[in-house]
Amino acid sequence: MNDLRAERLQVMLSPEELAAVDDFRFKHRMPTRAAAVRELLKLGLAAAGIDAAAGVKSSDFGVFGRGPTGHTQGEDDPDPNG
């Protein structure tokens, strides 16, 4: 497990809230719900004027790299199938 993600946060969502998270996830081609929630949390904190992690994006820790059109598989992985 990544040391930077040592804490687990459990959240209960209504069906409408979950649909909104999933819509955001798919629109931005994010690999997981967790990645989408981290990005939404970062955006919400930034909107409130809080810099939770200067220069660090949730996509920096994700399974996929972020390309100009969204998330794409990282170029430094010589075997994209595993």
DRENDOMI-390910 format. One record per residue: residue number from 1; residue in one letter; z, y, x of N, C-alpha, C in turn. Coordinates in steps of 0.001 Angstrom, whole numbers, plus 500000, padded with zeros to 6 digits. Layout:
BEGIN
NODE  seq  type    n_up  n_north  n_east   ca_up  ca_north  ca_east    c_up  c_north  c_east
NODE  NUM     A       Z        Y       X       Z         Y        X       Z        Y       X
...
//
This chain:
BEGIN
NODE  seq  type    n_up  n_north  n_east   ca_up  ca_north  ca_east    c_up  c_north  c_east
NODE    1     M  500000   498805  500846  500000    500000   500000  500000   501242  500880
NODE    2     N  499261   502237  500484  499174    503488   501219  500535   504176  501203
NODE    3     D  501069   504528  502394  502373    505185   502486  502416   506499  501724
NODE    4     L  501248   507140  501581  501205    508405   500861  501332   508199  499352
NODE    5     R  501249   506974  498914  501380    506659   497488  502495   505646  497289
NODE    6     A  503657   505966  497753  504776    505035   497686  505496   505082  496342
NODE    7     E  505235   506072  495533  505919    506217   494249  504997   505857  493103
NODE    8     R  505543   505146  492136  504795    504777   490936  505280   505666  489788
NODE    9     L  504324   506132  488993  504627    506966   487840  504014   506305  486612
NODE   10     Q  504847   505977  485661  504349    505358   484436  504328   506408  483338
NODE   11     V  503208   506483  482633  503026    507491   481593  502485   506824  480338
NODE   12     M  503036   507159  479210  502538    506666   477929  501620   507739  477340
NODE   13     L  500426   507321  476898  499449    508252   476339  499062   507838  474935
NODE   14     S  498727   508826  474140  498182    508544   472808  496739   508072  472992
NODE   15     P  496158   507441  471987  494751    507033   472095  493818   508212  472397
NODE   16     E  494119   509375  471833  493286    510559   472067  493413   511042  473518
NODE   17     E  494629   511023  474051  494833    511433   475445  494129   510465  476406
NODE   18     L  494240   509175  476120  493583    508179   476964  492057   508345  476919
NODE   19     A  491532   508633  475731  490088    508869   475600  489667   510086  476421
NODE   20     A  490495   511123  476431  490174    512328   477203  490176   512018  478703
NODE   21     V  491144   511223  479172  491192    510820   480582  489954   510000  480919
NODE   22     D  489607   509037  480067  488440    508199   480318  487152   509023  480305
NODE   23     D  487040   509968  479376  485855    510829   479331  485710   511611  480636
NODE   24     F  486832   512175  481120  486827    512906   482393  486424   511971  483522
NODE   25     R  487016   510788  483534  486732    509812   484589  485241   509484  484662
NODE   26     F  484648   509145  483530  483249    508732   483532  482309   509914  483789
NODE   27     K  482651   511087  483273  481822    512273   483504  481763   512612  484989
NODE   28     H  482877   512398  485693  482954    512730   487112  482795   511504  488004
NODE   29     R  482381   510383  487409  482081    509146   488127  483216   508723  489052
NODE   30     M  484422   508731  488513  485597    508361   489292  485808   506854  489187
NODE   31     P  486290   506216  490244  486362    504754   490274  487451   504151  489382
NODE   32     T  488544   504880  489147  489661    504318   488382  490301   505391  487501
NODE   33     R  491068   504929  486525  491858    505871   485720  492873   506588  486596
NODE   34     A  493467   505856  487540  494466    506467   488421  493862   507624  489212
NODE   35     A  492651   507448  489725  491984    508523   490465  491747   509724  489548
NODE   36     A  491344   509450  488307  491111    510535   487348  492409   511268  487038
NODE   37     V  493486   510529  486843  494774    511162   486543  495246   511992  487731
NODE   38     R  495085   511477  488960  495467    512254   490144  494664   513547  490229
NODE   39     E  493354   513466  489958  492509    514664   490007  492911   515661  488915
NODE   40     L  493174   515174  487718  493607    516052   486628  494955   516696  486944
NODE   41     L  495847   515938  487548  497146    516484   487934  496966   517579  488985
NODE   42     K  496111   517313  489963  495842    518311   490998  495246   519573  490393
NODE   43     L  494285   519415  489470  493668    520573   488820  494686   521344  487985
NODE   44     G  495549   520625  487285  496575    521280   486480  497566   522047  487327
NODE   45     L  497986   521458  488439  498901    522157   489340  498242   523392  489940
NODE   46     A  496976   523261  490305  496255    524413   490859  496141   525527  489827
NODE   47     A  495895   525163  488565  495792    526168   487501  497124   526882  487291
NODE   48     A  498217   526190  487593  499542    526790   487464  499951   527540  488734
NODE   49     G  499036   527577  489723  499308    528300   490955  500133   527523  491956
NODE   50     I  500141   526190  491837  500922    525350   492741  499957   524561  493623
NODE   51     D  500113   524705  494943  499272    523978   495890  500027   522733  496323
NODE   52     A  499789   521613  495634  500550    520387   495873  500231   519769  497220
NODE   53     A  499002   519855  497683  498616    519268   498961  497430   520042  499516
NODE   54     A  497720   521044  500295  496666    521909   500825  495643   521100  501603
NODE   55     G  494383   521222  501191  493295    520575   501899  493134   519099  501635
NODE   56     V  493946   518509  500770  493856    517082   500487  493410   516880  499051
NODE   57     K  492361   516086  498859  491840    515789   497532  492181   514350  497174
NODE   58     S  492324   514078  495915  492595    512694   495524  491469   511779  495970
NODE   59     S  490240   512298  496017  489112    511472   496443  489212   511099  497921
NODE   60     D  490013   511847  498714  490203    511491   500116  490915   510150  500262
NODE   61     F  491631   509735  499240  492392    508496   499301  491797   507420  498411
NODE   62     G  490689   507693  497780  490114    506775   496813  489284   505668  497443
NODE   63     V  488808   504794  496598  487972    503681   497020  486595   504178  497429
NODE   64     F  486109   505215  496776  484775    505744   497017  484865   507145  497609
NODE   65     G  483861   507507  498404  483760    508872   498890  483137   509748  497817
NODE   66     R  483252   511039  497969  482687    511950   496977  481429   512595  497535
NODE   67     G  480319   512345  496889  479048    512938   497282  478752   514153  496435
NODE   68     P  477608   514787  496646  477274    516004   495904  477109   515766  494406
NODE   69     T  476824   514529  494003  476645    514243   492576  477805   513451  491999
NODE   70     G  478910   513383  492702  480068    512633   492216  480524   511640  493253
NODE   71     H  481174   510587  492813  481694    509587   493733  480607   508594  494116
NODE   72     T  480487   508360  495393  479537    507385   495914  480256   506520  496927
NODE   73     Q  479715   505363  497198  480355    504477   498156  480321   505106  499535
NODE   74     G  481422   504974  500290  481540    505585   501597  480501   505078  502576
NODE   75     E  479971   505987  503393  478954    505634   504365  479539   504860  505530
NODE   76     D  480855   504987  505777  481442    504324   506928  481753   502859  506653
NODE   77     D  481459   502351  505474  481663    500946   505136  480360   500210  505419
NODE   78     P  480310   499380  506487  479057    498731   506828  478611   497703  505795
NODE   79     D  479547   497130  505050  479196    496137   504033  479699   496616  502688
NODE   80     P  478852   497248  501864  479306    497801   500595  479799   496738  499622
NODE   81     N  479534   495466  499878  479995    494408   498982  481308   493799  499422
NODE   82     G  481930   494378  500406  483235    493909   500686  483640   493515  502000
//
